[in-house]
Amino acid sequence: MRILHTSDLHIGKNLNDFSLLEDQAYILDQICDIALQEKADCVVIAGDLYDRSIPPSEAVVLLDDFLSKLTMQLHLPVIAISGNHDGGKRLAFASRLYEARGLYMESIFSPKLRQVTLSDAYGEIHFWLVPYVDLPTIRSELSAFPQLETPETLSSGYAQFMRLNIDRIDASQRNILVGHSFFGKFSSEGQSEPDKLIFSESEVSVGGTDIVDASVFDCFDYVALGHLHAPQKVGTEWMRYSGSPLKYSISEAEHSKSVTMVEMGPKGQVDFKKIPLTPLRDLRVLTGYLSELTDRTMLSEQNLEDYVFVNLLDDGFVLDAMSKLRAIYPNVLGIRMVKQDEEILLHPASSSHIAKKGMEDLFAEFYEAVKGETLNEEQFQIMNDVFEQVRRNEEGGDEQ
C-alpha cells in the first residue's frame, strides 16, 4: 500500500496582512496531483486541517474541495485527525456519513483508540487514530478507569492511554499510528531531547512539559505525525513528521516543504520518500542595504512576488523604507533594522489591516501574538459573548 502522509494544512491562515488561501489552493491541488502521479492508495492528514477552531467560510469551502477531489474524483480513502488548531466538534460533523465516501475523520479524543482498517495485496493494515489532546482532557477521560494512574504530564497520559489499548493491537499484523502533538525521544536517563528536532517558535511548549515520549508508539510499523512544520524523523526512520505543505512563519524560511510517500509492503517492510512541493509564492528572508535590495538590475532572476521579510543593514533612519521595498516586492511581510535592533514590523500596513478586521479577529490575532497559540473553541465563544455584551451596552447607551 502506498500512503501519502501530510499534515498541518492550516487552511485559512493569514501571514501578517496577507491571506494565504490562493497559495493553499495551489499547493493542495499539487498534493492531489502527486497522489495521482505516485499512485497513492490512501492519504493521511495528521491534524491541523484548519488554522483556527472557527475557520472562515472560504477556508471551509477550500477544505471541502480538497477532500472531495481526493475521495470522489481520485477515489482515495482519506484518514484524518484533528490538531491543536482545529475545532474538534466541528470537524466531527457528519463524520459517520462521510465514511461512505471513504473519509475517516477522528477529531474528538476518546479513551478507546479509533481503528480504521484498509486492505492491500498482503492483507489488512490497521490505522490507529489519536487526535490532538491536552493534559486536562486526557486526565479527565482516563479518570473513568481506576486501574490507571492519574497522569501528571501529557507524556504519562499518553503512556496510560496506550496501556489501556495495547491489548487491541496485534503485533503480528501491520499497524500505523496517526497522531498530532510534540513528540520526542527520551534518553535512558529520562531526559527529553527536543534539540534533535526542528521546530518554529510557536511549536515549543514552555519548559518542555508538553513533550510526549514517542517510545509509547514503538509497537507500530509506521507513525504518521503532525504538529512540527519541518519534515523530520523522531528517533527512528519509521516515526516521522511530514511537515506543513507551506512556510507559515519567518522561522520556516529555510525549510524545504514536502509530503511523505510511505510504501507498506509485507510485515516488516516499510519504505518512504519525501516528495518536494513547489509553492505559488516562496517565503524568503532578505538581508542587505536598501539600495542593493531595490536595484532592479540585480533582481532579474528572483521571484519578486514571493513573501519576503527584510533585514536592513543601513545605518541610521531610512526614509520610507517600506514603500521603496514594496515598489519592488509587493508582498513584504516586515522590516528589521539590524544595526538599530528595531522591532519587527508585524503589520506594516497596520491602519488598513485594522480597518478591514472586526474586533473579534483583531483580538484573536492579539491573543495569538502574545500567547503563541490560537483561541480554542471555548475561549472563542467567551470572546464572542463579551463583545456581544459590549455592543448591547453601547446600543443601550445610544438610546438613552
C-alpha positions in Angstrom: 0.0 0.0 0.0 1.2 3.5 -0.9 0.3 6.1 1.6 0.6 9.8 1.1 1.3 11.4 4.6 0.8 15.1 5.1 -0.3 17.4 7.9 -0.6 21.0 9.2 -2.6 22.4 6.3 -3.6 25.4 8.4 -6.3 26.3 5.8 -7.5 29.9 6.4 -4.2 31.2 7.8 -3.0 34.7 7.2 0.6 35.6 7.1 0.8 39.0 8.7 -1.6 41.0 6.5 -1.8 38.5 3.6 -4.4 35.8 3.1 -2.8 32.5 2.0 -6.0 31.0 0.6 -4.7 31.3 -3.0 -1.4 29.7 -2.0 -3.1 26.9 -0.1 -5.5 26.1 -3.0 -2.4 25.9 -5.3 -0.5 23.6 -3.0 -3.5 21.4 -2.2 -4.0 20.9 -6.0 -0.4 19.9 -6.2 -0.8 17.3 -3.4 -3.7 15.8 -5.4 -1.5 15.7 -8.5 1.2 13.9 -6.5 -1.3 11.4 -5.1 -2.3 10.6 -8.7 1.2 10.5 -10.2 2.6 8.4 -7.3 -0.3 6.0 -7.5 -1.2 6.5 -3.8 -3.7 4.1 -2.3 -4.7 6.4 0.5 -4.0 9.8 2.1 -3.3 10.5 5.8 -3.7 14.0 7.2 -2.2 14.2 10.7 -4.0 17.2 12.1 -4.4 21.0 11.8 -6.6 20.9 8.8 -7.7 24.5 9.7 -5.7 27.3 11.2 -8.4 28.2 13.9 -11.1 26.4 15.7 -13.8 28.5 14.0 -12.4 28.9 10.4 -13.7 31.5 7.9 -16.2 30.3 5.3 -13.6 30.5 2.5 -11.4 28.0 4.4 -14.3 25.6 4.9 -15.0 25.7 1.1 -11.4 25.0 0.3 -11.0 22.1 2.6 -14.3 20.7 1.2 -12.9 21.0 -2.4 -9.7 19.3 -1.4 -11.3 16.3 0.4 -14.0 16.0 -2.3 -11.3 15.8 -5.0 -9.4 13.1 -3.1 -12.3 10.9 -2.3 -14.8 11.5 -5.1 -12.6 12.2 -8.1 -9.4 10.2 -7.3 -11.4 7.6 -5.2 -8.8 7.6 -2.5 -9.6 6.8 1.2 -8.6 9.8 3.4 -7.7 9.2 7.1 -7.6 12.5 9.1 -7.4 13.6 12.7 -7.8 17.0 14.4 -4.9 19.1 15.6 -4.5 21.7 18.2 -5.7 24.5 15.8 -8.8 22.6 14.8 -12.3 22.7 16.4 -12.7 19.0 17.1 -16.5 19.1 17.5 -17.0 21.0 14.2 -14.8 18.6 12.3 -16.8 15.7 13.7 -20.0 16.9 12.0 -21.4 14.3 9.7 -18.2 12.2 10.0 -20.2 8.9 10.0 -21.9 9.9 6.8 -18.5 10.8 5.2 -17.2 7.3 5.8 -19.4 6.1 3.0 -17.3 8.2 0.6 -14.0 7.0 2.2 -13.3 9.9 4.5 -12.4 8.7 8.0 -12.3 11.7 10.4 -11.3 11.3 14.1 -11.5 14.7 15.8 -12.6 14.1 19.4 -10.3 12.2 21.7 -11.6 9.0 23.2 -10.0 6.6 25.7 -10.8 3.9 23.1 -8.2 4.1 20.3 -10.0 4.5 17.0 -9.2 1.9 14.4 -9.6 2.1 10.6 -8.7 -1.0 8.6 -7.8 -1.0 4.9 -6.5 -3.9 2.8 -3.9 -4.4 0.1 -2.3 -7.4 -1.6 -0.7 -8.5 1.6 -3.8 -8.3 3.8 -5.1 -5.8 6.3 -3.4 -2.6 7.5 -4.8 -1.1 10.7 -4.6 2.6 11.2 -4.9 3.8 14.8 -6.0 7.5 15.2 -5.2 9.8 18.1 -6.5 13.3 17.6 -4.8 16.2 19.5 -5.4 16.1 23.2 -4.2 18.3 26.1 -3.4 17.2 29.6 -6.7 18.2 31.3 -8.7 16.4 28.7 -6.7 13.1 28.8 -6.7 13.2 32.6 -10.5 13.6 32.6 -11.1 10.9 30.0 -8.9 8.4 31.8 -10.3 9.0 35.2 -13.1 6.5 34.5 -10.5 3.7 34.6 -9.5 3.0 38.2 -6.7 0.6 37.1 -4.8 3.6 35.6 -2.7 6.1 37.4 -3.6 9.7 37.3 -1.2 11.3 34.7 0.8 14.3 35.9 2.2 15.1 32.5 0.9 14.7 28.9 3.6 12.1 28.3 2.4 10.0 31.2 -1.1 10.5 30.0 -0.2 9.0 26.6 1.6 6.1 28.4 -1.6 5.3 30.4 -3.7 5.7 27.3 -1.6 3.2 25.4 -1.6 0.8 28.4 -5.4 0.8 28.2 -5.3 0.0 24.4 -2.2 -2.1 23.9 -4.1 -5.5 24.0 -6.1 -4.5 21.0 -3.1 -4.1 18.8 -2.0 -7.3 17.1 1.8 -7.0 16.7 1.8 -9.8 14.1 -0.2 -7.5 11.7 0.7 -4.2 10.1 -0.2 -1.2 12.2 0.1 2.6 11.6 -0.4 5.3 14.2 -1.6 8.8 13.3 -1.0 11.4 15.9 -0.7 15.2 16.5 1.4 16.6 19.3 5.0 17.5 20.2 6.6 14.1 20.3 10.3 13.4 21.1 12.6 10.6 22.1 13.8 10.5 25.6 17.3 9.4 26.7 18.0 6.5 29.0 18.1 8.9 31.9 14.6 10.1 31.1 15.6 13.5 29.7 13.9 14.7 26.6 15.9 15.6 23.5 14.0 18.3 21.7 17.3 19.7 20.4 17.3 16.9 17.8 14.1 18.2 16.3 13.5 21.2 14.1 10.7 23.5 15.1 9.5 27.1 14.8 8.9 29.4 17.8 5.2 28.8 18.3 5.7 25.0 18.4 7.7 24.8 21.6 6.0 24.4 25.0 7.5 26.3 27.9 9.7 24.1 30.0 9.1 21.1 27.7 6.2 20.0 29.9 4.1 19.1 26.8 6.8 16.9 25.1 5.5 13.4 24.8 7.8 10.4 24.9 7.3 8.9 21.4 8.6 5.5 22.7 4.9 4.7 23.6 4.5 4.1 19.8 7.3 1.7 19.3 4.9 -1.1 18.7 3.7 0.4 15.3 5.1 -0.2 11.9 4.9 3.4 10.9 3.9 6.5 12.9 2.5 9.4 10.9 2.8 12.6 12.9 1.6 16.2 12.7 2.4 19.4 14.6 6.0 20.2 13.8 6.3 22.1 10.5 9.6 20.7 9.3 9.7 17.2 7.7 11.8 15.0 10.0 12.1 11.7 11.9 11.6 11.2 15.6 14.4 8.9 16.7 13.7 6.2 14.1 13.1 6.4 10.4 9.6 4.9 10.6 8.4 7.6 13.0 8.0 10.9 11.1 6.6 14.3 10.9 5.5 15.1 7.3 5.8 18.9 8.0 3.4 21.6 6.7 3.0 22.0 2.9 3.7 25.7 3.1 6.0 28.0 5.1 3.9 29.5 7.8 6.4 31.7 9.7 9.6 33.6 9.1 11.5 30.9 11.1 10.5 28.4 8.4 12.1 30.3 5.6 14.9 27.8 5.2 12.6 24.7 5.4 12.2 22.5 2.3 8.5 21.6 2.2 7.3 18.1 1.1 4.9 15.3 1.5 6.0 11.9 2.6 5.1 8.8 0.5 5.1 5.6 2.6 5.2 2.3 0.9 4.0 -0.5 3.1 5.0 -4.0 2.0 4.5 -7.2 3.9 5.0 -7.1 7.7 8.5 -5.6 8.4 8.9 -3.9 5.1 8.4 -0.1 5.2 9.9 2.4 2.8 9.4 6.1 2.4 10.5 9.1 0.4 9.9 12.8 0.6 8.4 14.4 -2.5 9.1 18.1 -2.7 6.4 20.7 -3.0 6.7 23.9 -5.1 4.7 26.9 -3.7 3.0 29.5 -5.7 5.0 32.1 -3.8 8.0 31.2 -1.6 8.8 32.8 1.7 12.3 34.3 2.0 14.4 36.4 4.3 16.4 39.1 2.5 19.4 40.8 4.2 21.2 43.8 2.7 21.3 47.5 2.2 18.2 49.2 0.8 20.0 50.4 -2.3 21.0 46.8 -3.1 17.6 45.2 -2.4 15.8 47.7 -4.6 18.3 47.7 -7.5 16.3 46.1 -10.3 19.4 45.3 -12.3 20.4 42.8 -9.7 16.9 41.1 -9.3 16.2 39.6 -12.7 16.4 36.0 -11.5 14.4 36.5 -8.3 10.7 35.9 -7.8 9.6 39.4 -6.8 6.1 38.1 -5.9 7.5 36.0 -3.0 6.7 36.8 0.6 9.8 38.4 2.0 11.0 39.6 5.3 13.8 42.2 5.1 16.8 42.6 7.4 18.2 46.1 6.5 21.8 46.8 7.2 21.6 50.6 6.7 22.9 52.9 9.3 20.5 55.4 10.9 17.0 56.1 9.9 15.9 55.1 6.4 13.2 57.3 4.9 10.1 55.5 3.6 11.9 52.1 3.5 8.7 50.1 3.4 7.2 52.0 0.4 10.5 51.6 -1.5 10.7 47.9 -0.8 7.0 47.4 -1.7 7.6 49.0 -5.1 9.8 46.0 -5.8 8.4 43.3 -3.5 4.6 43.7 -3.2 4.4 41.0 -0.5 6.8 42.4 2.1 6.0 41.0 5.5 8.1 43.3 7.6 11.4 45.0 8.2 14.1 44.8 10.8 16.7 47.5 11.1 19.6 45.2 12.1 22.1 47.8 13.4 19.4 49.7 15.4 17.9 46.4 16.5 14.4 47.8 15.9 11.3 45.8 16.4 10.0 43.7 13.6 7.1 45.3 11.8 4.5 42.6 12.0 1.8 44.6 10.3 3.5 47.3 8.1 0.1 48.3 6.8 -1.4 48.5 10.2 -4.1 51.1 9.6 -5.6 49.3 6.6 -5.2 46.0 8.4 -7.3 47.3 11.3 -9.9 48.9 9.1 -10.5 45.5 7.4 -10.9 43.4 10.5 -13.6 43.2 13.2 -13.0 43.3 16.9 -13.1 39.5 17.2 -10.5 38.9 14.5 -8.2 41.6 15.9 -8.4 40.2 19.5 -7.8 36.7 18.2 -4.6 37.9 16.4 -3.5 39.8 19.5 -4.0 36.6 21.6 -2.0 34.5 19.2 0.8 37.1 19.1 1.1 37.2 22.9 0.4 33.5 23.7 1.8 31.8 20.7 -1.4 29.8 20.2 -4.8 30.3 18.8 -8.0 30.6 20.8 -9.7 27.3 21.4 -13.4 26.8 20.8 -14.5 27.6 24.4 -12.2 30.7 24.5 -13.6 31.9 21.1 -17.1 31.6 22.4 -16.3 33.6 25.6 -14.7 36.3 23.5 -17.8 36.5 21.2 -20.1 36.7 24.3 -18.0 39.6 25.8 -18.0 41.6 22.5 -21.7 41.0 22.1 -22.4 42.3 25.5 -20.2 45.4 24.8 -22.2 46.1 21.7 -25.5 45.8 23.6 -24.3 48.2 26.2 -23.2 50.7 23.6 -26.6 50.4 21.8 -28.4 50.9 25.1 -26.3 54.0 25.9 -27.2 55.5 22.5 -30.9 55.0 23.1 -30.6 56.8 26.4 
